[in-house]
């Protein structure tokens, strides 16, 4: 006698909802996580700063961004090699948005869909009030999502200020409105067509698959053959006596991307495992295991153990580790002070009847620390003096200032009559109140005139 084993396999849908909820909450909260005025992550275009792990980096220190992008891409590649398009079904914002709108608003809240087990059917006819209300509610949520997106590029604490001052923040409002409108169109009109036709990841993923990649697989050996090698459907229910597939097509109706998993691995599959869940109660009533499982081709077709540790996963793992080490190492070398040196258009100026030579520069000091500091600098050449500025100056935290710098020499640095001579020098800039920890060395040039030029002033 057959026993009901429909509850022996946990529903992936519930687990997926939990994961999607955690990701949603984390994404909303992350922009607000701060310590000592620095965010956990913020790419601040307005202030030209990157906040990473509560450390503020100037735009000149954006050498960290390539490491962050490499980590993101390698992480998705590593995830795909192990679990197929698990990112799409369990973490992608598009999936989160469609789940909220289709499963929560349309189905659970307003009853526009009969149940979440049939995603192929259109919404019920009529019920215009409920449909309009669902659209309005998603529009509000889309604005919140767009705002949350902007909080990764504009500090949340400045968000309200920008909204209340639209004339000076047109670009900000343009992005905010554009993202909101796109999300409304995407979730309500475009739907899963975004995953099928627009998202490039579906095309890229196929080159990362191998026989040990975990993915939803229909057991053709147990269930029976539904499609031939050319992808042509032979029948809904296999005719063999030992074929377990009942032809109920519950796995087809529940698929959000409108595919038939019994056809084999397809680019449109997002690994949501809705089909596997749909097969559980049907096979459970027959006292059998579900025909669709999240497994690998080697495990299903050849009975081999899935090899999680293999060349691809090891290679991606090593690359991820190196990128992470690089990010941590580069982040640890952050300078608390930045200095850019630019020369003026005039090479030099001769004074005191040829007895002194001056060079003019523009120094840009940037205090990247969270504290105010008093700065000054010195030259490694004892024959060259600092004339201007004559004393240290104060610079507030995360502020920058330009200083006109005049260097002077009364010594004969070069005795030649052929050409003006560039003399390499090193500028040592430092915080007077923390000279041991905050110090920067920069190379530049002091131009000294040829002897024939000096004689004209004598």
C-alpha positions in Angstrom: 0.0 0.0 0.0 1.4 3.4 -1.0 2.2 5.8 1.8 2.1 9.6 1.7 5.6 10.9 1.7 4.7 14.4 0.5 6.0 16.0 3.7 9.3 14.2 3.7 11.0 16.8 1.4 10.9 20.4 2.7 9.4 23.0 0.4 12.1 25.0 -1.3 9.6 27.9 -1.7 9.5 28.6 2.0 13.3 28.5 2.3 13.5 30.8 -0.8 11.1 33.3 0.7 13.2 33.4 3.9 16.4 34.0 1.9 14.7 36.7 -0.2 13.3 38.4 2.9 16.8 38.4 4.6 18.4 39.9 1.4 15.7 42.5 1.2 16.0 43.6 4.8 19.8 43.7 4.6 19.7 45.7 1.4 17.4 48.3 3.0 19.4 48.5 6.2 22.9 48.4 4.9 23.1 52.1 3.7 22.2 53.2 7.3 25.0 51.3 9.0 27.5 53.8 10.1 30.5 54.1 12.5 32.3 57.4 13.2 30.4 59.0 10.4 31.5 56.5 7.8 29.2 54.0 6.1 29.7 50.2 5.8 29.4 50.8 2.0 28.8 54.0 0.1 30.0 55.1 -3.3 29.4 58.8 -2.7 29.4 60.6 -6.1 28.4 64.0 -4.5 31.3 64.1 -2.0 33.6 62.0 -4.3 34.3 59.4 -1.7 34.1 55.6 -1.2 33.1 54.3 2.2 34.1 50.7 2.7 34.0 48.8 6.0 33.6 52.1 7.9 36.7 53.7 6.2 36.5 56.7 4.0 38.5 56.7 0.7 39.0 59.7 -1.5 38.3 59.5 -5.3 42.1 59.3 -5.8 42.0 56.1 -3.8 39.4 54.4 -6.0 41.9 51.7 -6.9 39.8 49.6 -4.5 36.8 49.6 -6.8 38.3 47.0 -9.3 38.8 44.6 -6.4 35.2 45.1 -5.3 33.9 44.5 -8.8 36.2 41.4 -9.3 34.9 40.0 -6.0 31.2 40.5 -7.1 31.7 38.9 -10.5 33.9 36.0 -9.3 31.4 35.4 -6.5 28.5 35.1 -9.0 30.7 32.9 -11.3 31.7 30.6 -8.4 28.0 30.4 -7.3 27.0 29.5 -10.8 29.6 26.8 -11.2 28.4 25.2 -8.0 24.6 25.8 -8.1 23.7 27.0 -11.6 21.5 30.0 -11.8 20.9 29.9 -8.0 21.6 33.7 -7.9 18.6 34.3 -10.2 16.1 32.3 -8.2 17.3 33.0 -4.7 19.0 36.5 -4.6 18.4 38.5 -7.8 16.4 41.8 -7.2 14.3 41.0 -10.2 13.1 37.8 -8.6 12.5 39.6 -5.3 10.4 42.3 -7.0 8.3 39.8 -9.0 7.7 37.6 -5.9 6.5 40.6 -3.9 4.2 41.8 -6.7 2.9 38.4 -8.1 2.9 36.2 -5.0 2.2 38.7 -2.2 0.2 41.6 -3.8 -1.7 39.9 -6.7 -2.2 36.4 -5.1 -2.2 36.6 -1.3 -3.4 40.2 -0.7 -5.9 40.9 -3.6 -6.7 37.4 -4.9 -6.1 38.4 -8.5 -4.5 35.0 -9.1 -6.2 31.8 -7.9 -3.0 30.4 -6.2 0.7 30.7 -6.4 1.0 27.2 -7.9 -0.2 28.4 -11.3 2.0 31.2 -12.7 1.0 30.5 -16.3 -2.6 31.7 -15.9 -3.5 35.3 -16.3 -5.0 37.4 -13.6 -8.8 37.1 -13.1 -11.0 39.2 -15.3 -12.6 42.4 -13.8 -11.5 43.3 -10.3 -10.3 46.6 -11.6 -10.1 48.2 -8.1 -7.9 45.5 -6.8 -5.7 45.6 -9.9 -5.3 49.4 -9.7 -4.6 49.2 -6.0 -1.9 46.5 -6.5 -0.3 48.7 -9.1 -0.4 51.8 -6.8 1.1 49.8 -3.9 3.9 48.5 -6.1 4.5 52.0 -7.4 5.1 53.1 -3.8 7.4 50.1 -3.2 9.2 50.9 -6.5 9.9 54.4 -5.2 11.3 53.0 -1.9 13.5 50.6 -3.9 14.7 53.4 -6.1 15.4 55.5 -3.0 17.3 52.6 -1.5 19.3 52.3 -4.7 20.2 55.9 -4.5 21.3 55.5 -0.8 24.3 53.6 -2.1 25.4 56.6 -4.0 24.0 59.5 -2.0 24.2 59.5 1.9 20.8 58.7 3.4 21.3 61.6 5.7 21.4 63.9 2.7 18.5 62.3 0.9 15.7 64.5 2.3 17.8 67.6 1.7 18.1 66.8 -1.9 14.4 66.1 -2.3 13.6 69.5 -0.7 16.0 71.3 -3.0 15.1 69.9 -6.4 16.5 72.8 -8.5 20.1 72.1 -7.3 19.8 68.3 -7.6 18.2 67.7 -11.0 20.5 64.8 -11.8 19.6 63.1 -8.5 15.9 63.5 -9.1 16.3 62.3 -12.7 17.9 59.0 -11.6 15.4 58.6 -8.8 12.4 59.1 -11.1 14.0 57.0 -13.9 14.7 54.0 -11.6 11.2 54.2 -10.2 9.5 54.3 -13.6 11.7 51.4 -14.8 10.8 49.3 -11.8 7.1 49.9 -12.3 7.3 48.9 -16.0 9.7 46.0 -15.4 7.7 44.3 -12.7 4.2 45.0 -14.1 4.7 44.8 -17.8 8.1 43.2 -18.6 7.8 40.5 -15.9 10.0 37.4 -16.4 10.7 38.4 -20.0 13.6 40.4 -18.4 15.2 37.2 -17.3 14.5 35.4 -20.6 15.4 38.0 -23.2 17.3 40.9 -21.6 19.5 39.6 -18.8 22.9 38.6 -20.3 23.6 36.3 -17.4 21.3 33.6 -18.9 23.7 33.4 -21.9 26.9 33.6 -19.9 25.9 30.9 -17.4 25.9 28.0 -20.0 29.7 28.2 -20.3 30.1 27.8 -16.5 28.0 24.6 -16.3 29.5 21.1 -16.1 28.2 17.7 -15.2 28.7 18.4 -11.5 26.8 21.7 -11.4 23.7 21.5 -9.1 20.5 22.4 -10.9 16.8 21.3 -11.2 16.9 18.0 -13.1 13.9 15.9 -14.2 14.6 12.1 -13.8 13.9 10.8 -17.3 14.9 7.3 -16.2 12.1 7.2 -13.6 9.6 9.6 -15.1 9.8 8.7 -18.7 10.8 10.6 -21.9 8.6 13.6 -22.7 10.8 15.3 -25.4 13.0 13.9 -28.1 16.6 14.9 -28.8 15.4 17.8 -31.0 13.2 19.3 -28.2 9.9 18.2 -29.8 7.3 17.3 -27.3 6.1 13.7 -27.7 3.3 13.6 -25.2 2.4 15.0 -21.8 2.3 11.6 -20.1 4.8 9.0 -21.1 3.1 5.7 -22.2 5.5 3.3 -20.5 4.2 1.1 -17.7 7.2 1.9 -15.5 7.1 5.6 -16.3 6.2 7.5 -13.1 5.3 10.9 -14.6 1.5 11.3 -14.3 1.4 14.1 -16.9 -0.3 16.5 -14.5 2.1 19.2 -15.6 2.1 20.9 -12.2 5.8 21.6 -12.7 5.0 23.4 -15.9 2.1 25.6 -14.5 4.2 26.7 -11.5 7.2 27.8 -13.5 7.6 31.6 -13.5 9.6 31.7 -16.7 7.1 29.4 -18.5 9.3 26.5 -19.4 8.9 22.7 -19.1 11.7 21.4 -16.9 11.1 17.9 -18.4 12.8 19.2 -21.6 16.1 19.4 -19.8 18.4 22.3 -18.8 17.3 25.5 -20.4 18.7 29.1 -20.3 15.4 30.4 -19.0 15.5 28.2 -15.8 16.3 30.4 -12.8 16.7 27.6 -10.3 13.8 28.7 -8.2 12.9 25.0 -7.6 9.2 25.7 -7.8 8.9 22.7 -10.2 10.6 20.4 -7.6 8.1 21.6 -5.0 5.2 21.0 -7.3 6.2 17.4 -7.9 6.5 16.5 -4.2 2.8 16.2 -3.4 2.0 14.5 -6.7 4.6 11.8 -6.3 4.0 11.7 -2.5 0.4 10.4 -3.0 1.9 7.5 -5.0 4.4 6.8 -2.2 7.4 7.8 -4.5 10.2 10.3 -4.4 9.7 13.5 -6.6 10.9 13.2 -10.2 12.5 16.7 -10.1 15.4 17.2 -7.7 18.2 19.8 -7.2 21.1 17.6 -8.1 23.8 17.2 -10.7 23.8 15.4 -14.0 26.5 13.0 -12.8 24.5 12.2 -9.7 21.2 11.7 -11.6 22.2 10.1 -14.8 25.3 8.2 -13.8 24.8 7.6 -10.1 28.1 9.3 -9.3 28.8 11.4 -6.3 28.7 15.1 -7.1 32.3 16.5 -7.0 32.1 19.9 -5.4 35.8 20.3 -5.2 37.0 20.3 -8.8 39.2 22.4 -11.1 36.6 25.2 -11.8 35.5 25.6 -8.2 39.1 25.5 -6.9 40.2 28.1 -9.5 37.3 30.5 -8.7 38.0 29.9 -5.0 41.7 30.8 -5.4 40.8 33.9 -7.5 38.2 35.0 -4.9 40.8 34.6 -2.1 43.4 36.6 -3.9 41.0 39.4 -4.8 39.8 39.5 -1.2 43.4 39.6 0.1 44.2 42.4 -2.4 41.2 44.4 -1.3 42.1 44.1 2.4 45.8 44.9 1.7 45.0 47.9 -0.4 42.4 49.1 2.0 44.9 48.8 4.9 47.3 51.2 3.1 44.9 54.1 3.1 46.6 57.4 3.5 45.1 59.8 6.1 46.4 62.7 4.0 46.6 63.3 0.2 48.8 65.8 -1.6 48.9 66.8 -5.2 51.6 69.1 -6.6 51.2 71.1 -9.7 53.6 73.7 -11.1 52.6 77.1 -12.4 53.2 78.1 -16.0 56.2 80.1 -15.1 59.3 78.0 -14.6 61.1 80.3 -12.2 61.4 83.9 -11.0 64.8 85.6 -10.4 65.0 88.2 -7.6 67.5 90.3 -5.7 69.6 91.1 -8.8 70.1 87.4 -9.6 71.0 86.4 -6.0 67.8 84.3 -5.4 65.6 82.0 -7.6 62.0 81.2 -6.8 59.7 78.4 -8.1 55.9 78.6 -7.6 53.6 75.6 -7.1 50.0 74.8 -6.3 49.7 72.2 -3.5 46.4 70.5 -3.0 46.1 69.2 0.6 43.3 66.7 1.4 42.6 65.7 5.0 41.0 62.2 4.5 41.1 61.5 8.3 38.0 61.8 10.5 39.9 64.4 12.7 41.1 68.0 12.1 44.8 68.4 11.6 47.4 71.1 11.3 49.7 70.6 8.3 53.1 71.7 7.0 55.9 70.4 4.9 59.6 70.5 4.3 62.0 70.0 1.4 64.7 67.3 1.3 67.2 69.8 -0.2 68.7 72.0 2.5 69.7 74.7 -0.1 66.0 75.2 -0.9 63.8 77.1 1.5 60.0 77.3 1.9 59.0 81.0 1.7 55.2 80.5 1.4 53.3 79.4 3.4 55.4 80.5 6.3 53.7 78.6 9.0 51.5 75.5 9.5 47.8 75.7 8.7 44.7 74.0 10.0 42.5 71.7 7.8 39.2 70.2 8.9 38.4 66.5 8.6 37.6 65.3 5.0 38.2 68.8 3.6 40.8 70.0 1.1 42.6 73.2 0.4 44.8 74.7 -2.2 48.0 76.5 -1.2 50.3 78.6 -3.3 53.8 77.4 -2.4 56.9 79.4 -3.1 60.3 77.7 -2.8 63.5 79.8 -2.9 67.2 79.3 -3.1 70.1 81.7 -2.7 72.7 79.1 -3.5 74.3 78.2 -6.8 72.7 74.9 -7.4 73.9 74.3 -11.0 76.8 76.1 -12.7 76.1 75.6 -16.4 75.4 77.9 -19.3 73.8 75.4 -21.7 70.2 75.2 -20.4 67.8 75.5 -17.5 68.2 72.6 -15.1 65.4 70.6 -13.4 66.5 69.5 -10.0 64.6 66.6 -8.4 63.3 67.3 -4.9 61.1 65.5 -2.5 58.4 67.2 -0.5 57.7 65.7 2.9 54.2 66.8 4.0 52.9 65.9 7.5 50.4 66.6 10.2 52.2 68.7 12.9 50.1 67.1 15.6 50.8 63.5 14.4 54.0 63.7 12.5 54.9 60.0 13.0 51.7 58.6 11.6 50.4 61.1 9.0 53.2 61.8 6.5 53.3 61.9 2.7 56.2 62.0 0.3 55.9 63.5 -3.1 58.5 64.0 -5.9 58.6 67.2 -7.9 61.1 69.5 -9.7 62.8 72.8 -8.9 64.0 74.6 -12.0 67.3 76.5 -11.8 68.2 78.9 -14.6 71.4 78.7 -16.7 74.2 81.1 -15.9 73.6 83.4 -18.9 70.1 84.2 -17.6 71.4 85.0 -14.1 74.0 87.4 -15.4 71.3 89.6 -17.0 70.0 90.4 -13.5 73.4 91.2 -12.0 
